[in-house]
Amino acid sequence: MKPLVAIVGPTATGKTELSIRLAQEIGGEIVNADSRQVYRYMDIGTAKPTAEDRSKIPHHLLDVVDPDEDFSLAIYQDMAGRAIEDIHRRGRIPVLVGGSGQYVWAILEGWSAPEVPPDPAFREELELKSITEGGDILYRQLQEVDPESAGKIDPRNIRRVIRALEVFQITGKRFSELRTKTPPDFNVRIVGITVERDELYRRIDARVDAMVKHGFIDEVRSLLDRGYSPDLPAMSSLGYREIGGYLKGELSLPEACEQIKFTTHRFARNQYAWFRANDERIRWFDIDRTSVERIISSCGL
């Protein structure tokens, strides 16, 4: 069976640094599994690996679409599958890295999404409803009809909320019930990294402050100047909407930063719904107390 290593865990725990060091040790190449790092021009706010990081180890599935292009889980699965196949063909080891649970498990479990055609009129109706009444009302609606899917979708990701409601509307069945799984023929090792809750929040807050210091505001301004609407799904990424609000004069900078920190704390908690401490497939390590060498030996890499 062909080897595949996955590095998972909440945001700001140091997955990027660990993945580079681990890939260097085992002859690996990194496959991105972060749903926001696929977008071009969105570097600082998504904590994308830097040019220096990418010079150390080949990275795949970064900067593959513009912020206004459609990008779905199915597209990701196809691109990631081809990247993994190419890495294996060259005798290297793919290292799947990211905190987007849907992306990670879609690859590791071989998800097949239900083939339900879109209903443009229904989508338009819900999009209008989200604008006039707020996206929360759609999320509460999804919680009522499909709580399992709701528990694994970021409430801010209106596109995915609408898709789950659309599938239920068309088929009468929950999106979570229609998805099938055909695990690929990989020898998978899943490394989970974590830190104590207070330390995680401290890291998140420090990261937000560093992002602002190193040009996050200019990055969002540049996106808006390029004509990318703040209503795009890509622009709903953590921090981009809040900095957009600051640029429009709706928030002060301290208010925007506090909102980003608060929502990122909540996002990190939600990530543990995807990567559970009691999941026997995941070998968990406290990154502050564990060396890369120990992780490699403990996982049989």
Secondary structure, DSSP 4 states (H G I P E B T S, - for coil): -EEEEEEE-STTS-HHHHHHHHHHHHTEEEEE--SSTTBTT--TTTTPPPHHHHHHS-EESSS-B-TTS---HHHHHHHHHHHHHHHHHTT-EEEEE-S-HHHHHHHHTTEE-------HHHHHHHHHHHHHH-HHHHHHHHHHH-HHHHTTS-TT-HHHHHHHHHHHHHHSS-HHHH-EE---SEEEEEEEEE--HHHHHHHHHHHHHHHHHTTHHHHHHHHHHTT--TTSGGGGSTTHHHHHHHHTTSS-HHHHHHHHHHHHHHHHHHHHHHS-TT-TTEEEEETTT--HHHHHHHTT-
